[in-house]
Amino acid sequence: MADVVCLPPAVQGSIVAAVQHFDPAAILIVDGGFQLEPAVRHKEILWAVGQGITVVGAASMGALRAAELHPYMRGVGLIYRWYRRFPFARDDAVAVLHGPEEANFCQLTHALIDLRRTLRNALRLGQVARSEAENFEKAAATLNFRDRSVISMIRHALPTSNDDEIAAFGKKLSSAFVSQKKDDALAAMQLLRAGLPRPGLLRDFRMTVAFKQDLDDAGLDI
């Protein structure tokens, strides 16, 4: 099993810094910043690939960059495949608001892609009707990513509902919640762990660097 160093969400310069400080065998990009700092650049990822480093992306910014840089960067997971199939899909479908580094970049809102997967799961489980799921999805899509959550989606879709009705729907959707971003991130970690050299091969053994928030096969219908 390879050593893994977990770093904050990737931004411009993060890949170069990671290569210089850790000399990794592989880099996994999961999350990335884009509001307060420039987003991680395509050229620095290609530079790392040129150094012989495997760069993998999944779940969020990683899935976006992997889809954009295919086949030079390897993508993992349903979200990556969705962006490969629909190259003009909304970037904000994976965006979330998160806390500061001191709070371990804790997630404060839900990604649109997770809400869509949750609604489809709730529909399959009979928790919501198709018309309700469609209404909730439209509401979620109109919300800014900084405001998206299960409850805010329900309130936006049902503005005349009372608190009890909103709480009832919230309970149903929470029980059916699908964290596709987390699932894809874990799948990418498992791939890297399985594919890296064994620790016994010391001359080839290096660590993996992962850019993430928290790492606490379906079809493409998301």
Buried (B, 14 or more C-beta within 10 A) or exposed (E): EBBBEBBBBBBBEBBBBBBEEBEBBBBBBBBBBBEEBEBBBEEBBBBBBEEEBBBBBBBBBBBBBBBBBBEBBBBBBBBBBBBBEEEEBEBBBBBBBBEEEEEEBEBEBBBBBBBBBBBBBBBEEEBBEEEBBBBBBEBBBEBEBEEBBBBBBBBBBBEEBEEEEBEEBBEBBEEBBBBBBBBBBBBBBEBBEEBBEEEEEEEEBBBBBBBBBBBEEBEEEB
